[in-house]
Amino acid sequence: MFLRNCWYVAAWDYEVTTNLFTRKILGETVLFYRRADRKVVALADRCCHRRAPLSIGRREGDCVRCMYHGMLFGPDGRCVEIPGQDVIPKKAKVHAYPVEERHRWIWIWMGDPEKADPSLIPDTRWVDDPDWKGTPPGYLNFRSNYELLNDNLLDFSHLAYVHLSTLGGSETYAQLKPEIEVLDRGIRISRWLYDFAPPPFVARLLPAGNVDRWNDYDFLVPGILIMNSGFAPAGSGAKQGNRAGAIEFRSCQAVTPETENTTHYFFSQPRNFANDDPITDRMLDTALRTAFKEDLDMIEAQQKRWEESSDDELVLINADVALVQFRRIMDRLRLEERESSRG
């Protein structure tokens, strides 16, 4: 069900401190904390002795002591002390997950540690780039399967209906046929709309009049969206590179399965304008969270019907092209992973 040999967003940087913090990822509860040097530790949250949660244990320096029978584990997961016992079995250890911290996101590798290649982490540098002002760190928990969120992000025609009064603004958006390119580990999508009335949240940011709009984004394994989007005065030549008078965003979003039917969703919307304007900050943050709550309501309702009638044959339409191709990529990688594990 889950692709394991890839990087998932586990948390925002501020969530992981020197205190013990847990989050369930791919059905596994993971214990996070920071060592004295601020490096993030990620361990399986269960003692190898009787599976007591280490998260209700005690920090001792950079180690964690299980408060059931007192076994002490180092940040690499190895047991370094057993009360009343001099010899520590070689198997006395808990799983330590590879972690990387980049641009305010903490990434975790849930699969084979030997295959944890940091070069596979997508570039989300806009989240903490000083030239771009991001919305506050965003997080939602969806009571739905993660693939329904991926599908939602791969098909922006839903903006015309789910977000008609927020991000969408026009049903014309659903008529557009995007340009789609299949990548080795994702999909590249480009959609332009010319000379139309701006959606409500943009109407407050640009002079009166119609706009040209673009959404160019990569959607990468296992569920990472990195988008260049914006609005320019209609006819100004934004597609040809003239961005005078335009406002631009670099949206960074991450979908991480919590369980089979619940999902973590992390998001930020950096922009290159009005960086020091608190009114714009609040307006964009409110607009974004309102729109993503619209997604949450729709997808959770969809999940309920999916559970009631999972055997129904689905009808595919043109808007499904990107999501079908992305699912094929995920299926291929999952199959390769299974075959590799069989040796």
C-alpha positions as CSV (number, residue, x, y, z in Angstrom):
1,M,0.0,0.0,0.0
2,F,2.7,2.5,0.9
3,L,5.9,3.3,-0.9
4,R,8.7,3.1,1.7
5,N,11.9,3.9,-0.1
6,C,11.3,7.6,-0.5
7,W,11.4,10.8,1.6
8,Y,8.2,11.9,3.4
9,V,7.7,15.2,5.3
10,A,7.3,14.2,8.9
11,A,7.0,17.6,10.7
12,W,7.7,21.3,10.6
13,D,11.0,22.2,12.3
14,Y,9.3,24.0,15.2
15,E,7.4,20.8,16.1
16,V,10.5,18.8,17.1
17,T,12.3,20.1,20.1
18,T,14.4,18.5,22.9
19,N,11.1,17.1,24.3
20,L,9.8,13.8,23.1
21,F,7.4,14.1,20.2
22,T,5.6,11.4,18.2
23,R,3.9,11.2,14.9
24,K,2.4,8.2,13.1
25,I,3.7,7.7,9.6
26,L,2.7,4.9,7.3
27,G,1.0,3.3,10.3
28,E,4.2,3.4,12.4
29,T,4.5,5.6,15.5
30,V,7.8,7.4,15.3
31,L,9.6,9.2,18.2
32,F,11.3,12.5,17.4
33,Y,13.6,14.7,19.5
34,R,16.6,16.9,19.1
35,R,20.0,16.0,20.4
36,A,22.1,18.7,22.2
37,D,23.6,19.7,18.9
38,R,20.0,20.2,17.5
39,K,20.2,17.3,15.1
40,V,16.9,15.5,14.8
41,V,16.6,11.9,16.0
42,A,13.8,9.5,14.8
43,L,13.3,6.2,16.5
44,A,10.6,3.5,16.4
45,D,8.4,4.3,19.4
46,R,8.6,0.9,21.0
47,C,11.2,-0.7,23.3
48,C,12.7,-3.9,21.9
49,H,12.1,-5.6,25.2
50,R,8.3,-5.4,25.8
51,R,7.3,-2.8,23.2
52,A,6.6,-0.1,25.8
53,P,6.4,3.3,24.2
54,L,9.7,5.2,24.5
55,S,7.7,8.4,24.1
56,I,6.6,8.0,27.7
57,G,10.2,7.4,28.7
58,R,12.8,9.9,30.0
59,R,15.5,11.9,28.2
60,E,18.9,11.4,29.6
61,G,21.4,13.5,27.6
62,D,21.0,12.4,24.0
63,C,19.5,9.1,25.0
64,V,16.1,7.9,25.9
65,R,15.3,5.6,28.9
66,C,12.3,3.2,28.7
67,M,10.4,3.8,31.9
68,Y,9.1,0.2,32.0
69,H,12.2,-1.8,32.8
70,G,14.9,1.0,32.4
71,M,16.7,0.1,29.2
72,L,18.6,3.1,27.8
73,F,18.8,3.7,24.1
74,G,21.2,6.0,22.2
75,P,20.2,8.3,19.3
76,D,21.3,5.6,16.9
77,G,18.7,3.2,18.4
78,R,21.3,0.9,20.1
79,C,20.7,-0.1,23.8
80,V,23.6,1.3,25.9
81,E,22.5,0.1,29.3
82,I,20.3,-2.6,30.9
83,P,19.8,-2.2,34.6
84,G,21.2,-5.2,36.5
85,Q,22.9,-6.6,33.4
86,D,26.4,-6.2,32.2
87,V,26.2,-7.8,28.8
88,I,23.9,-6.1,26.2
89,P,22.6,-8.4,23.5
90,K,23.5,-7.4,19.9
91,K,19.8,-7.4,19.1
92,A,19.0,-4.9,21.8
93,K,18.2,-1.9,19.6
94,V,15.2,0.0,18.1
95,H,14.9,1.1,14.5
96,A,16.5,4.4,13.8
97,Y,15.1,6.2,10.7
98,P,17.2,8.4,8.4
99,V,16.1,12.0,8.8
100,E,17.1,15.3,7.0
101,E,16.1,18.8,7.9
102,R,15.8,21.2,5.0
103,H,14.0,24.5,4.5
104,R,11.9,24.1,7.7
105,W,10.7,20.6,6.8
106,I,11.9,17.5,8.6
107,W,12.1,14.6,6.1
108,I,12.0,10.9,7.1
109,W,13.0,7.8,5.1
110,M,10.7,4.9,6.1
111,G,12.3,2.2,4.1
112,D,15.7,0.6,3.8
113,P,18.2,3.0,5.5
114,E,20.9,1.9,3.0
115,K,18.9,3.4,0.2
116,A,18.2,6.7,1.9
117,D,19.6,9.1,-0.8
118,P,19.4,12.8,0.3
119,S,19.6,13.9,-3.3
120,L,16.1,12.6,-3.8
121,I,14.6,15.2,-1.4
122,P,12.7,17.8,-3.5
123,D,13.9,21.4,-3.5
124,T,11.5,23.6,-1.4
125,R,14.0,26.4,-0.8
126,W,11.3,29.1,-1.1
127,V,9.8,28.1,2.2
128,D,12.7,29.9,4.1
129,D,14.2,32.1,1.3
130,P,14.5,35.7,2.7
131,D,13.3,37.1,-0.7
132,W,10.0,35.2,-0.4
133,K,7.5,35.6,2.4
134,G,5.7,32.4,3.3
135,T,2.4,32.0,5.0
136,P,2.7,30.5,8.5
137,P,3.5,26.8,8.7
138,G,0.3,25.0,7.7
139,Y,-0.9,21.6,8.8
140,L,-4.1,19.6,8.4
141,N,-5.1,16.1,9.2
142,F,-7.4,14.5,6.7
143,R,-9.6,11.5,7.6
144,S,-9.0,10.0,4.2
145,N,-6.5,7.9,2.2
146,Y,-3.5,9.8,1.0
147,E,-4.1,8.9,-2.7
148,L,-7.3,11.0,-2.7
149,L,-5.2,14.0,-1.7
150,N,-2.7,13.3,-4.4
151,D,-5.5,13.0,-6.9
152,N,-6.9,16.4,-5.8
153,L,-3.5,18.1,-6.2
154,L,-3.0,16.6,-9.7
155,D,-6.3,17.8,-11.0
156,F,-6.7,21.6,-10.6
157,S,-10.0,21.6,-12.6
158,H,-11.6,21.2,-9.2
159,L,-10.7,24.8,-8.4
160,A,-13.7,25.9,-10.6
161,Y,-16.1,24.1,-8.3
162,V,-14.7,23.3,-4.8
163,H,-13.0,26.7,-4.6
164,L,-15.4,28.8,-6.7
165,S,-15.5,31.6,-4.1
166,T,-11.9,31.4,-2.9
167,L,-9.1,30.2,-5.1
168,G,-11.0,29.4,-8.3
169,G,-13.2,32.4,-9.2
170,S,-14.4,31.0,-12.6
171,E,-15.8,27.8,-14.0
172,T,-13.8,28.6,-17.1
173,Y,-10.8,27.2,-15.3
174,A,-12.2,23.6,-15.6
175,Q,-12.3,24.0,-19.4
176,L,-8.6,24.3,-19.7
177,K,-6.5,21.5,-21.1
178,P,-3.2,21.5,-19.2
179,E,0.2,20.6,-20.6
180,I,1.4,17.4,-18.9
181,E,4.9,15.9,-18.9
182,V,5.8,12.6,-17.3
183,L,9.0,12.7,-15.2
184,D,10.9,9.7,-13.8
185,R,9.5,10.4,-10.3
186,G,6.6,12.7,-10.9
187,I,4.4,14.8,-13.2
188,R,5.0,18.3,-14.5
189,I,1.8,20.3,-15.2
190,S,1.3,23.7,-16.8
191,R,-2.1,25.5,-17.0
192,W,-2.7,29.1,-18.3
193,L,-5.9,31.1,-18.3
194,Y,-6.0,34.4,-20.1
195,D,-8.0,37.6,-19.7
196,F,-10.5,36.6,-17.0
197,A,-11.8,38.2,-13.8
198,P,-9.4,37.4,-10.9
199,P,-10.6,35.1,-8.1
200,P,-11.7,36.9,-4.9
201,F,-8.3,36.7,-3.0
202,V,-6.4,38.1,-6.0
203,A,-8.9,40.9,-6.6
204,R,-7.7,42.6,-3.4
205,L,-4.0,42.5,-4.5
206,L,-4.1,43.8,-8.1
207,P,-5.5,46.9,-9.8
208,A,-9.0,46.5,-11.1
209,G,-9.2,44.6,-14.4
210,N,-8.8,41.1,-15.9
211,V,-5.7,39.0,-15.4
212,D,-3.7,36.2,-16.9
213,R,-3.2,33.3,-14.6
214,W,-0.7,30.4,-14.5
215,N,-0.1,27.3,-12.4
216,D,3.1,25.5,-13.3
217,Y,4.0,22.8,-10.9
218,D,5.9,19.5,-10.4
219,F,4.1,16.8,-8.4
220,L,6.7,14.5,-7.1
221,V,6.9,11.1,-5.4
222,P,5.5,10.3,-2.9
223,G,3.2,13.4,-2.8
224,I,5.1,16.7,-3.0
225,L,3.8,19.7,-4.9
226,I,6.1,22.5,-5.8
227,M,4.3,25.2,-7.8
228,N,5.2,28.4,-9.6
229,S,1.9,30.3,-9.9
230,G,0.8,33.9,-10.4
231,F,-1.4,36.6,-11.8
232,A,-0.5,39.4,-14.2
233,P,-2.5,42.2,-15.9
234,A,-4.3,40.7,-18.9
235,G,-2.2,40.8,-22.1
236,S,1.0,41.9,-20.3
237,G,3.0,39.0,-21.7
238,A,3.6,37.0,-18.5
239,K,4.0,33.7,-20.4
240,Q,6.8,35.3,-22.5
241,G,8.6,36.3,-19.3
242,N,7.3,39.8,-18.7
243,R,6.3,39.7,-15.1
244,A,6.0,43.5,-14.6
245,G,3.0,44.2,-12.3
246,A,2.6,40.5,-11.6
247,I,2.3,38.8,-8.3
248,E,3.9,35.4,-7.9
249,F,3.7,32.5,-5.5
250,R,5.9,29.3,-4.9
251,S,3.5,26.9,-3.2
252,C,5.1,24.0,-1.3
253,Q,2.8,21.2,-0.2
254,A,3.4,17.7,1.1
255,V,1.1,14.7,1.5
256,T,2.2,12.0,4.1
257,P,0.2,9.0,4.9
258,E,-0.6,8.6,8.6
259,T,-2.5,5.3,8.3
260,E,-4.5,3.7,5.5
261,N,-7.3,6.2,6.0
262,T,-5.8,9.2,7.6
263,T,-3.2,11.6,6.1
264,H,-0.9,14.5,7.2
265,Y,-0.9,17.6,5.0
266,F,1.8,20.2,5.2
267,F,1.7,23.5,3.3
268,S,3.2,26.9,2.8
269,Q,2.6,29.6,0.2
270,P,5.7,31.9,-0.2
271,R,5.2,35.0,-2.3
272,N,7.5,37.7,-3.7
273,F,5.4,40.8,-2.9
274,A,4.2,42.8,0.1
275,N,6.7,40.8,2.3
276,D,6.4,43.3,5.2
277,D,2.7,43.8,5.1
278,P,0.9,42.1,8.0
279,I,-2.5,42.7,6.4
280,T,-1.5,40.8,3.3
281,D,-0.1,38.1,5.5
282,R,-3.4,37.6,7.3
283,M,-5.5,37.8,4.2
284,L,-3.5,35.2,2.3
285,D,-3.2,32.9,5.2
286,T,-7.0,33.1,5.8
287,A,-7.7,32.5,2.1
288,L,-5.4,29.5,1.9
289,R,-6.7,27.9,5.0
290,T,-10.3,28.5,4.0
291,A,-9.7,26.9,0.6
292,F,-7.8,23.9,2.1
293,K,-10.7,23.4,4.5
294,E,-12.9,23.2,1.4
295,D,-10.7,20.4,0.1
296,L,-10.8,18.6,3.5
297,D,-14.6,18.7,3.6
298,M,-14.9,17.3,0.0
299,I,-12.2,14.7,0.3
300,E,-13.4,13.4,3.7
301,A,-16.9,13.1,2.2
302,Q,-15.4,11.3,-0.8
303,Q,-13.6,8.9,1.5
304,K,-16.9,7.9,3.2
305,R,-18.5,7.0,-0.1
306,W,-15.3,5.2,-1.2
307,E,-15.6,3.0,1.9
308,E,-19.3,2.3,1.1
309,S,-18.8,1.3,-2.5
310,S,-15.1,0.5,-3.2
311,D,-16.1,-2.1,-5.9
312,D,-17.8,0.4,-8.2
313,E,-16.2,0.8,-11.6
314,L,-14.9,4.3,-11.8
315,V,-15.5,6.4,-15.0
316,L,-12.4,8.2,-16.2
317,I,-12.6,11.7,-17.8
318,N,-10.0,13.9,-19.4
319,A,-9.2,15.7,-16.1
320,D,-7.9,12.3,-14.8
321,V,-4.9,12.1,-17.1
322,A,-2.2,13.4,-14.7
323,L,-3.5,11.5,-11.7
324,V,-3.7,8.2,-13.6
325,Q,-0.1,8.7,-14.8
326,F,1.1,9.5,-11.3
327,R,-0.5,6.4,-9.9
328,R,1.3,4.4,-12.5
329,I,4.6,5.8,-11.4
330,M,3.7,5.0,-7.8
331,D,2.6,1.5,-8.8
332,R,5.9,0.9,-10.7
333,L,8.0,2.1,-7.7
334,R,6.0,-0.1,-5.2
335,L,6.5,-3.1,-7.5
336,E,10.2,-2.5,-7.8
337,E,10.4,-2.1,-4.1
338,R,8.6,-5.4,-3.5
339,E,10.7,-7.3,-6.0
340,S,13.9,-5.9,-4.5
341,S,12.8,-7.0,-1.0
342,R,12.4,-10.5,-2.2
343,G,16.0,-10.5,-3.3
